[in-house]
């Protein structure tokens, strides 16, 4: 069975239509299921149910939608089976917690009996692409689960000695195009140097930052001439976005970090897999990311504060990753195995131990200075909201860091219990 997933808190019919377009072009004669995890309000969920009726009649795909009540019930069932009440608080869905909803998506995929999935987001579409070979699913079908040696003729391989040619590709994906990164765009309107400062705070080298700006923040031109890249090092600046990605196996061992408004927290599985040398490919079949009118027109003080707090959290988690990569990753790498087999060996204790040690070694003053630096950037803006937010964040810096520490410790605790959670789900006999 091919599992396609869409997490959403908004109207979803247009993205389902887009995904069905991909499936019809590239997987029509296979067993296909779309799992929709709907964390929206009651009215939006019911509107989604009605709008999906025509797609439920298609003969080449099954569509299943789960709301917050369904997800909470699954979380409670898992918690009761493990016999530890604290598990519920680590896996039950919460608003604006991107890592948590991605983890719930993992659990539903596992519950379905599958070891892989294709993810699209509810604001991502292929409708404006001219040819079906431009759809992300074309490349995902070409690459996911394939041995490197069997697809080497279509790959750009920069370092041949990193992987065994018989290793399977377990992650593949690409970028967005369109006017999608509104948080960054709003911030940089009056200060073109903002992106450079943000990348510097996130320990991104200048050459990598320049490449990122070109691949992620410039207009999309599709040439179809570049081969998918077999990613082998952090210095390669291309990486898949969560709404244009497919994964196999690894999500059974590494959950995402959790935390409200945690921008970047839902990339944790991908990042650690890459660091542990899981074969990953980046292709150029980008997907249109188009915000709905609510998101695009949401310019209130509170919404701006929420989005900018997410950027603060993204900068701070990069401090944690920097400490982990520089001082602790090497202790986890082993000479006899890498990739998925290494992750299986370390995921239960060695990995969470290293993450916790990294967290305990973080320099509090450096983290505080990063928030104050971003606040000063806001203070230079001509926008009155930004100036007010500068004052808010300056006053709230200690509370923000306390909240982040709680998120990190909860996420590490989730990593310690993830094997137990996955095993329970694998042994469940609940039809979905």
DOLUMLO-325720 format. One record per atom (N, C-alpha, C): x, y, z. Coordinates in steps of 0.001 Angstrom, whole numbers, plus 500000, padded with zeros to 6 digits. Layout:
<atoms>
XYZ...
</atoms>
This chain:
<atoms>
500836498808500000500000500000500000500880501255500000500534502246499174501192503547499205500422504466500147501109505023501117500473505928502069500888507363501760499891508210501557500096509642501351499465510374502530500120511404503017499653512054504239499540513560504053498512514115504696498331515569504730497934515956506153498802516586506915498373517181508191497782518560507919496722518923508622496075520207508315495364520785509520495236522106509513494332522792510443493470523785509676493308523526508382492551524429507504491761523600506494491083524274505566490353523587504502491333522810503637490954521595503250491940520675502688491595520164501291490430520513500762489991519916499491490952520220498347491478521429498278492360521790497160493655520986497184494195520768498373495434519989498455495173518506498180494003518000498572493641516617498234493496516473496725492882517449496090492757517434494637494128517396493972495046518198494490496405518230493961497102516886494138496975516309495330497620515024495598497019513919494732495712513955494539495075512969493650495602513110492222495902514332491827496488514572490515497846513878490389498655513962491451499949513266491454499760511754491404498845511250492241498626509806492325498103509262491001497159509961490396496593509507489122497671509423488045498648510333488102499698510361487086500763509298487308501027508949488580502214508139488843501974506876489675500769506706490255500523505497491055499100504983490890498450505317489796497013505058489656496663503588489793497513502699489305497186501270489287497657500535490539498003501279491583498467500682492829497439500910493931497700500326495094496829500469496265497239501745496999496427502787496907496785504111497431495811504564498504496357505107499582495532505656500660496068507029501055495162507996501188495517509316501720495025509395503154495953509612504093495611509833505499495647511332505776494542511877506228494461513302506562494332513427508073495265514100508696495196514380510130494718515815510294493476515970510709492802517265510747492724517770512178493557518741512475493607519317513821492890520662513877491927520854512961491222522135512874490044522178513840489318523287513811488144523423514671486974522612514108485908522531514892484763521677514567484154522035513215483944523330512957483296523749511706484177523442510497485474523697510616486373523430509497486442521939509205486514521138510253486545519683510064485293519208509326484113519667509741482881519239509083482822519722507637483348520910507394483407521393506021484351520528505189485443520093505797486362519197505094485695517870504759484937517335505705484240516067505465483330516191504239482585517284504171481654517470503045482411517663501724483471518447501768484183518771500523484962517583499973485238516577500804486011515420500352485141514321499748483824514474499818482936513424499318483211513036497860483426513987496943483704513577495546484987512756495419485993513059496231487274512350496135487180510949496741486247510772497671486052509450498262485442508465497263484942508968496135484339508108495114485351507685494056486573508200494116487590507837493132487986506378493312488234505690492213488517504251492307490000503940492485490878504948492436492308504674492538492920505140493854492083505607494786492620506063496068491550505957497148491965505565498361491100505597499541491467506818500364490483507515500883490733508717501673490182508517503076491049508740504058490653508586505455491066509832506223490143510378507001490397511610507732490211511366509222491143511873510015491109511708511470491165513091512114490248513332513044490205514641513696490908514597515050490834515701515777491527515805517064491051514751518050489749514466518044489223513439518950489834512073518643489955511743517352490570510474516956492025510406517414492746511496517223494161511515517599494341511451519107493507512156519830493576512093521291493243510683521795492284510033521143491936508662521527493111507723521286493791507880520148494959507052519877496040507299520927496261508571521278497269508896522291496924508267523631495642508285523991495222507695525264495357506175525242495021505573524108495137504117523987496596503681524140497503504422523515498933504125523638499391504297525080498964505389525690499349505680527077498879504581528020497639504161527871497096503105528736497847501787528539498214501500527297498912500245527015500308500235527635500956501397527648502300501479528234502232501537529750501153502123530272500998502220531719501770503368532333502022504422531554502740505602532042501951506831531603501287507478532554500401508596532227501129509769531579502440509876531786503178511006531228503322510908529707503111509718529148503251509541527702502246510404526954501042510511527504499977511244526812500406512676526502501025513328527456501418514732527267502510514891526217503189513804525860504259513868524872503775513621523445502587512999523287502161512616521936500801513170521522499968513602522466498651514127522100498810515424521309497986515635520289498144516833519451497877518114520217498588519163519839498419520493520409498429521504519267497717522633519411497723523632518337499123524187518099499454524391516830500708525051516422501951524336516932501859523019517081503031522221517458503353521319516266504264521795515430504517521159514140505208519806514297506116519709515242506778518434515482505827517389516012504919517805516877503969516875517502503012516284516464502507517122515541501563516597514549502290515694513555503565515984513277504337515093512407504561513753513091504810513773514395504953512511515133503654511709515116502536512392515258501250511695515195501050511081513814501504511798512791501452511253511430502269509967511346503463509964511946504280508739511986503482507580512584502809507859513690502098506790514395500944506233513560500246507106512829499166506616511974499709505799510799500857506185510281501473505390509208501845504007509734502442503972510924502812502688511541501554501863511829500512502517512314499249501831512604498658501211511336498904501842510199498381501317508933499159500100508445500280499784509135501096498649508741502150498978507709502391500269507493503353500680506479504672501138507101505733501048506300507042501505506757507535502709505963506654503313505145507036504496504377505810505359504130506049506607503756504939507520503443505442508660502573504485509323501917504724510546501154503915511647501844504554512782502118503839513856502806503686515079501897502469515648501925502197516962501359501493517785502431501612519081502352500911519947503302499674520544502649498778521051503479497476521489502971497539522829502258498723523423502179498891524638501387499933524426500284500061523155499819501012522808498772500276522174497587500663522583496366499875522205495193500775521987493972500342521076493075501051520853491817500284521418490625499149522037490858498235522421489790498851523357488750499828524157489155500411525119488222501610524567487457502008523327487751503105522707487007502587522228485642503405522358484633502946522096483268502918520621482899503802519816483516503951518426483109503958517515484331503401516322484167503312515410485308504685514919485762505687514937484859507023514516485289507684515535486216507057516704486364507543517703487320506999517455488728506017516552488865505425516313490183506448515649491110506441516017492399507359515382493345507233513860493393506002513346493247505800511899493347506601511132492296506822511740491139507640511078490109509016510744490664509677511711491291511003511469491830510951510584493080509927510741493895509814509892495081509696508422494685508909508149493657508786506767493173510091506265492559510823507173491928512115506794491343513124506391492410513057507016493590514181506965494520513906506284495860512752506528496462512527506041497826512551504524497889513375503993498799513467502554498984514331501844497964514903502591497031515770501992496020517213501926496533517932500887496139519348500804496471520126501833495642521136502421496265521918503442495570522474502900494254522983501676494281523583501100493079522574500924491951521291500799492291520273500573491265519792501866490609520072503007491241519632504293490672520801505262490496522014504754490597523190505633490514523262506365489180522653505792488144522703506431486826521892507711486759520979507930487707520189509170487695520571510102488841521582509740489638521973510533490804523239511332490544523354512445491241524622513152491365525244512719492688526317511967492622526976511441493819528311512149493990528470512884495081529665513712495256530761513010496062530375512077496910531349511328497704530956509856497651531748509056496979531384507669496743531676506760497930532482507227498881532919506330499955532081506460501226531017507244501190530212507458502387529212506329502596528621505838501514527568504837501611527991503527500961527402502444501440527489501170500736526543501263499531526991500907498343526118500999497165524810500232497311524785499248498226523557498474498421522614499107499444523029500240500038522153500941500987520912501466500273519777501444500984518539501996500444518444503487500723517865504216499795517535505628500006516283505689500873516399506322502037515302506316503011514608507667503157515174508708502570514524510024502557514734510628501182513696511188500612513853511975499395512831513099499415513210514237498862512299515375498868512896516570498173512152517665498209512606518878497542512048520098498273512071521218497577511727522513498152510311522940497791509968524128498283508773524847497859509178525897496829508190526373496097508360527630495379507113528459495621507162529721495237506056530625495509506404531563496655505467532424496998505684533434498038505327532808499382506211531905499856505826531027500963506398531425502308507584532018502334508219532256503626507882533660504124506627533844504515506144535177504868506828535734506111507181534880507047507840535357508258509141536063507911509959535413507091511228535984506682511001537212505809510038537115504896509772538223503979509373539476504747508463539338505706508014540495506470509162541142507227510049540312507760511159540843508541512179541566507670512399541078506465513510541569505656513143542708504720511871543131504728511441544192503817512278545455504004512507545840505251513216547087505525514691546887505839515148545641505798516545545377506146517017544148505367517644544408504218518046543312503338519106542417503956519786542893504991520847542093505617520309541115506657518983541136506865518422540317507933518725538830507749518539538321506519518772536892506298520204536512506653521155537365506288522554537065506604522764536996508113522120537908508834522257537896510293521602536662510903520440536282510369519762535094510885520603533843510638521139533712509433521971532549509129523217532518510015523778533686510270524950533749511144524616533267512542523462533666513052523041533226514380522786531722514423522436531145513258522160529709513187523387528902512778524566529551512827525845528870512551525916528320511130525318529034510180525363528624508781526486529391508098527420528658507470528522529297506757527999530179505634528778531218505296528307532191504310528034531565502955528922530657502475528686530059501164527430529204501157527195528497502285525972527699502412524758528618502478524875529726503223523769530683503336523417531263501969524425531598501173524163532139499834523416531122498978523824529854499071523127528808498311521693528629498787521500528712500104520151528584500651519245529700500149519771530912500119518974532038499640518585531840498179519485531268497408519193531044495997518177529928495792518255528858496592517366527713496385516016527888497054515950528639498143514721528675498927513966529997498852514608531081498477513934532375498543513903533108497209514275532414496123514226533026494804513132532374493977512739533069492884511697532545491997512113531189491427511149530321491276511408528943490828511485528891489308512604528406488798512748528113487377513105526642487228512242525899486575512454524445486467513102524138485124514307523594485179515016523254483950515006521753483668514846520935484703514789519499484512516104518874484096517192519598484282518498519095483839519366518607484987519031518983486196519860518612487343519459517249487886520440516427488153520162515123488747519857515281490233519047514383490803518880514386492262520239514206492937520448514926494021521718514873494742521625513840495849522588512943495898522721512054497048523473512831498112522762513237499161523340514131500164524293513363501079525482513966501269526494513275502060527094514129503154526794515408503203527406516231504241526532517434504534526742518025505704525959519196506103526280520403505225527436520363504536527835521509503736526997521665502474526288520580502058525381520710500919524133521433501405523852522589500819522876523483501436521439523163501076521206522239500155519845521881499801519295520848500782518039520996501150517399519999502005515898520001501748515229518869501927513789518793501662512987519568502704511888520141502241510917520757503145509883519709503554509273519931504726508364518918505287507129518666504425506724519645503628505543519466502799505841518880501438507088518454501241507492517866499958508558516813500231508140515745500922509116514766501411508492513373501452509335512373501322508919510983501521509978510299502379509547509416503281510443508751504220510134507262504299511165506518504670510994505092504922511779504691506173511173503926507045511794503285508218512215504240509345512943505299509037513651506029510095512727506651511136511488506983510735510554507612511673510132506647512772510420505377512605510129504412513664511124504523514816512200505275514621513272505337515623513584506742516124513297507763515339513585509138515770512337509995515582511666510394516663510554511339516548511081512763516425510219513667516042510590515073515989510558515702517372511242516811517521511134517602518741509733518205518803509263518423520008507919518959520216507998520292520942507021521160520674506988522462521321506150523427520503505300524176521161504396525103520483505194526178519757504779526458518513505436527461517657506895527119517371507253525861517466508646525468517255508982525328515785509282526429515120509704526369513724511012525585513632511040524607512773512221523770512630512198522513513480511323522455514474511264521267515331510868520025514529510055520221513481509575519080512691510587518620511642511794519183511668512874518717510786513865517837511547513577517557512795514526516845513650514820515433513130513793514688512749514011513332512229514929513376511019514620514289510106515437514399508899516882514779509236517065515799510060518418516295510343519285515221510984518766514550512017519571513530512677519842512347511757518868511972510948519094510883509996520227511242509041520226512470508593521284512930507695522646512891508389522695513332509642523956513334510384524478511923510608523574510968510740523981509577510943524138508815509616524186509574508518524519509045507195523453508101506645522199508445506892521103507766506208521063508278504767521068507407503762521031507872502381519793508737502108520052509956501678519015510956501463519238511619500120518175511813499360518319512505498078517463513767498065518021514775497399517309516032497156517118516160495652515855516282495218515555516440493797514992517835493551514817518196492298514384519566492005512906519674491630512113518646491913510677518733491645509987519462492798510078520774492769509511521614493827507981521639493728507363522070494824505908522147494869505502523562495294504419524050494712503935525390495053503420525418496482503943526345497273503462526574498641502734527907498633501415527861498801500610529073498712499766529203499980500001530247500743499234530461501972497797530844501647496883530413502511495498530835502341495350532298502743494171532867502490493966534294502748494086534641504221493692533700505079493782533959506520495232534186506930496097533290506482497517533389506830498159534609506171497868534832504877498496535928504141498103537292504690496846537411505165496352538710505624496438538895507130497022537920507807497081537962509269498258538835509702497997540126509895499062541085510209498884541725511589498107541090512453497881541656513766499145541555514617499139542338515691500295542328516596500526540936517173499452540273517606499599538960518221500093537919517223499613537986515985500066537008514988501530537240514645501931538515514521503348538798514250504216538294515395503748538482516613504524538015517765504672536497517736503595535819517373503623534356517318504632533876516275504600534481515091505506534055514027506963534343514388507206535508514975508579535870515325509099535037516490508211534647517387508615533731518450509062532401517845508395531988516771508816530776516084510223530897515524510561532061514991511912532281514469512928532257515603512576532841516748513457532776517918513718531324518302512663530524518292512829529107518664513682528369517642513547528741516367514372528117515339515850528458515563516135529702515888517515530107516153518068529367517365517237529203518384517719528569519612517966527076519420517079526401518684517309524963518497518553524736517648518903525696516808520148525563516058521366525688516968521231526417518082522296526415519094522485525013519661521375524340519923521436522976520443522073522037519421521653522153518159522228521293517126523714521568516938524097522836517016525519523187516856526353522522517950525891522594519179526591521955520293526646520441520089525545519863519669525479518418519445526455517996518347526452518713517228527285518340516090528766518504516407529122519610517038530534519915517266531134519036518370530388518796519433530988518180520619530486516784520981529398516305520364528834515041520836528509514040519726528313514509518509527980513608517405529067512563517197530317512992517256531425512067517007531449510885517942530948511069519166530927509966520131529884508903519784528930509277518922527869508337518553528183507582517267528995508183516398529335507532515141530218506314515406529993505249514677530706503992514925531292503448513628532412502768513755533152502333512571532496501168511846531736500345512562531210499127511934529861499326511249529092500344511657527772500568511063527493502063510967526531502407510123526062503796510003524615503748509548524044504908509329522690504985508799521649504370509707520695503664509108519572503105509859520039502133510939521016501296510639521468500313511631522094500999512834522820502087512622523367502862513741522246503478514563521260504045513883520128504663514579519403503634515439519211502430514916518567501374515706519355501099516982520672501138516888521526500804518025521512501892519099521433503162518711521641504255519675520365504971520076519245504693519400518056505538519584517463505471520980517646504343521687516988504173522983517653504893524130518991504947524150519669505568525289520833506459524888521737505982524018522921506778523680522551508101523019521591508076522094521176509304521425520521510286522391519496509895523137518920510875524079519918511338525127520829510463525549521863510888526495522713512007525890523104511833524617523936512839523955523184514150523756521900514053523433521090515267523281520959516001524618520760515235525683520626515864527002521942516500527440523048515828527184524349516412527505524574517691526707524191517678525435524316518873524600523511520026525190522289519725525612521439520756526198522057521319527473522582520449528310523171520898529572524438521718529371525086521543528213526316522280527928526081523595527199524845523903526858524577525150526159524934526357527037525452527382526384525798528625527076524563529509527151524043529680528348522801530426528530522929531850528016524060532483528263524228533871527855524240534003526342524849533030525654524829533062524186523409532960523651522615532088524251521227531943523818520455533232524072520694533820525209520023535079525555520433536188524590521721536230524262522218537258523345521587537121521965521325535883521520520685535687520215519295536315520180518534536120521253517185536701521310517269538215521351518199538733522126518355540188522213518822540766520874519642539997520166520116540456518855518961540535517873518100539515517869516928539566517004516008540715517414515880540936518705515064542055519185515611543383518690516923543521518674517530544760518183517285544949516691517280543823515941516957543901514514515539544428514337514623543928515154513242544407515087513167545886515432513970546296516396513963547687516825514430548649515753515210548153514773515682549008513686514620549208512608513549548432512688512512548488511661511695549766511775511103550160510642510179551307510648508775550910511076508555549603511188507233549091511526506993549194513032505858549797513418505579550015514839505392548704515593504777547699514932504625546401515568505989545805515915506921545897514972508243545317515198508950546007516362508800547325516442509429548050517549508825547622518886507518547427518906506861546987520138507306545571520501507442544708519477507890543341519725509319543305520241510133544228519791511498544334520308511466544496521823510596545365522313510486545578523763509955544332524463508957543690523840508373542486524450509410541384524614510115541082523538511076539981523576512239540285524511512611541541524599513688541922525520513276541643526958512022541909527284511529541672528642511291540183528919510946539435527883510498538054528067511593537013527808512826537449527605513874536540527155514063535357528102514067535583529406514274534477530349513115533494530327511896534014530218510724533135530158510726532303528874511160532908527766511231532183526494512207531020526603513366531260527198514374530209527322513935529119528293513244529494529348512706528491530272511712527587529558510852528196528745509881527427527966510580526497526974511626526992526323512366526172525369513048524989526056513619525220527220514256524119527947513247523021528270512041523433528648510984522450528911510665521651527646510554522357526504510316521675525233511415520657524936512660521065525132513783520188524804513813518956525706513615519158527008513631518005527920512470517059527632511303517621527294510174516763526910510488515984525640511128516635524684511471515982523423512484514863523629513444515085524493514433514050524798513769512885525526512838513205526404512095512147527096511269511330526088510715512016525089509977511316524042510900510386523267512116510831522972513067509967522292513343508701523105513442508832524414513709507667525274512549506676525243511332507167525064510163506281525113509611505928523744510224506453522679509651506280521344509571504810520951510568504018521281510544502595520934509347501906521581509082502235522847507919501656523535506626502052522832506540503336522453505334503847521791505121503142520455506179503039519666506079502404518345505711500930518471506308500249519435505992498825519613504531498610519967503987499479520801502568499381521144501711499555519894502032500572519089501238500838517891501337499677516904502520499109516762502688497979515836501849496772516255501577496654517541500813495498518035499316495802518174498904496990517793497495497324517854496745496669516690495506496350516928494671495779515868493451496679515710493733497911515290492676498904515105492602499226513626491501498921512961491397499265511549491358500776511357492070501270510357492042502715510122491468503005508732
</atoms>
